[in-house]
Amino acid sequence: MAGIAAGGTRPKAPARAQGRRRAAGIYGAIITAAILDTASGRMPTSALVTAVVVTLLVYWLAEEYAELLGEQVEDGHLPTWAHVRGALAATWPMVSVSFAPLLAVVIARLVGASTLVAANAGLVVAVVLLAAHGWTAGRASKLRGRQLLLTTSLAIGLGLLMIALKDLVLLNLH
């Protein structure tokens, strides 16, 4: 508390920071999957990769701006640069989770897959990442058995639902 009174920042619990990292990773994987699904076959691979990374960077910065602004209102002071850097680092998985699906897209294209097949390879990797994030979140919560299966399945289902909704919108509104 003395650090806060002296103008420092409130220390974050390690569990909360880990939770934010997991949440950011899940959010980033869902956004990555949505963009891959929406743009697949509609643009060159380099443009697709750029679109995913730029979109995630914008979401990441906007999310952190909103979070830090909310903390400012709550705490009544501006965050320090160290706090801002720590907050950005804690949620960087929102962007970095896209690297594996995008690598799958690029590799698939390099071996001769069409843009649509390459994007689908990226989608598969994104859904696998969602499963991994769901499973690790469940394990961190000390879930076992059916509860762990349910948590993991919900993460996978959310990713698949996003893909299905995007397809539905694209097929019916365009």
C-alpha positions in Angstrom: 0.0 0.0 0.0 2.9 2.4 0.7 3.9 2.1 -3.0 0.4 3.2 -4.1 0.4 6.1 -1.7 3.8 7.2 -3.0 2.5 7.2 -6.6 3.4 3.6 -7.5 1.0 1.1 -9.0 -1.0 -1.5 -7.3 0.8 -4.8 -7.5 -1.0 -7.4 -9.6 -1.3 -10.9 -8.3 0.6 -13.5 -10.4 -2.6 -15.5 -10.9 -4.5 -12.5 -12.2 -1.6 -11.8 -14.7 -1.7 -15.4 -15.9 -5.4 -15.2 -16.3 -5.1 -12.0 -18.4 -2.5 -13.8 -20.6 -4.8 -16.8 -21.1 -7.8 -14.5 -21.8 -5.7 -12.5 -24.3 -4.5 -15.7 -26.0 -8.1 -17.0 -26.3 -9.3 -13.6 -27.7 -6.5 -13.4 -30.1 -7.0 -17.0 -31.4 -10.7 -16.3 -31.9 -10.0 -13.0 -33.8 -7.3 -14.8 -35.9 -9.8 -17.6 -36.8 -12.5 -15.1 -37.7 -10.2 -13.1 -40.0 -8.8 -16.3 -41.6 -12.3 -17.5 -42.2 -13.6 -14.2 -43.5 -10.7 -13.4 -45.8 -9.7 -16.9 -47.0 -9.5 -17.1 -50.7 -10.2 -13.3 -51.1 -6.7 -11.9 -50.9 -3.1 -12.9 -51.4 -1.3 -14.6 -48.5 0.9 -11.6 -47.7 -2.2 -9.4 -47.4 -4.0 -12.0 -45.3 -1.0 -12.2 -42.9 -0.8 -8.4 -42.7 -4.5 -8.1 -42.1 -4.4 -10.5 -39.2 -1.4 -8.9 -37.5 -2.5 -5.3 -38.0 -6.0 -6.1 -36.8 -4.7 -7.8 -33.7 -2.3 -5.0 -33.0 -5.2 -2.5 -33.2 -7.4 -4.7 -30.9 -4.5 -5.2 -28.5 -3.8 -1.5 -28.2 -7.4 -0.6 -27.9 -8.1 -3.2 -25.3 -5.2 -2.0 -23.2 -6.0 1.6 -23.6 -9.6 0.9 -22.3 -8.2 -1.2 -19.4 -5.7 1.4 -18.4 -8.2 4.2 -18.7 -10.6 2.3 -16.5 -7.8 1.8 -13.9 -7.1 5.5 -14.0 -10.7 6.3 -13.2 -10.8 3.7 -10.5 -7.5 4.6 -8.9 -7.5 8.4 -9.5 -4.0 8.6 -11.0 -2.2 8.0 -14.3 -0.4 4.7 -14.6 3.4 4.7 -14.6 5.3 3.7 -17.8 6.4 0.6 -16.0 2.7 -0.3 -15.3 1.8 0.4 -19.0 4.7 -1.8 -20.2 3.7 -4.5 -17.8 0.1 -4.4 -18.9 1.1 -4.5 -22.6 3.4 -7.5 -22.0 0.7 -9.3 -20.0 -1.7 -9.2 -23.0 0.8 -9.6 -25.8 -0.5 -13.2 -26.4 -3.5 -11.5 -28.1 -1.1 -10.8 -31.0 1.5 -13.6 -30.6 -1.1 -16.4 -30.6 -1.7 -15.6 -34.3 1.9 -16.5 -35.3 1.4 -20.3 -35.3 -1.8 -20.1 -37.5 -0.2 -17.6 -39.8 2.9 -19.8 -40.1 0.7 -22.7 -41.0 -0.9 -20.5 -43.7 2.5 -19.5 -45.1 3.9 -23.0 -45.1 0.8 -24.4 -46.8 1.1 -21.8 -49.5 4.8 -22.5 -49.9 4.1 -26.2 -50.5 1.5 -25.4 -53.2 -1.8 -25.2 -51.4 -4.5 -22.8 -52.6 -5.2 -19.7 -50.6 -8.4 -21.3 -49.3 -6.7 -24.5 -48.2 -3.9 -22.6 -46.6 -6.4 -20.4 -44.7 -8.2 -23.6 -43.6 -4.8 -25.0 -42.3 -4.5 -21.8 -40.3 -8.0 -22.2 -39.0 -7.2 -25.7 -37.8 -4.2 -24.5 -35.9 -6.2 -21.6 -34.4 -8.8 -24.1 -33.1 -6.1 -26.3 -31.7 -4.7 -23.3 -29.9 -8.1 -22.5 -28.5 -8.3 -26.1 -27.2 -4.8 -25.7 -25.6 -5.8 -22.4 -24.0 -9.1 -23.9 -22.7 -7.3 -26.9 -21.3 -4.5 -24.9 -19.6 -7.1 -22.5 -18.1 -9.0 -25.5 -16.8 -5.8 -27.1 -15.4 -4.8 -23.8 -13.7 -8.3 -23.8 -12.1 -7.5 -27.3 -10.9 -10.3 -28.8 -12.9 -10.3 -32.5 -13.7 -12.4 -35.0 -15.6 -15.7 -33.7 -17.0 -15.2 -30.2 -15.8 -11.8 -30.0 -17.6 -13.4 -31.6 -20.7 -16.3 -29.1 -20.6 -13.9 -26.1 -20.3 -11.8 -27.3 -23.2 -14.8 -28.1 -25.3 -16.3 -24.7 -24.7 -13.1 -23.0 -25.9 -13.1 -25.2 -29.0 -16.9 -24.6 -29.5 -16.5 -20.8 -29.3 -13.9 -20.9 -32.0 -16.0 -23.1 -34.2 -19.1 -21.0 -33.5 -17.2 -17.9 -34.6 -16.2 -19.6 -37.8 -19.8 -20.8 -38.4 -21.3 -17.4 -37.8 -18.8 -15.7 -40.1 -19.6 -18.3 -42.8 -23.3 -17.8 -42.2 -23.0 -14.0 -42.5 -20.8 -14.1 -45.6 -23.1 -16.6 -47.4 -26.3 -14.8 -46.6 -25.4 -11.2 -46.6 -23.0 -11.0 -49.5 
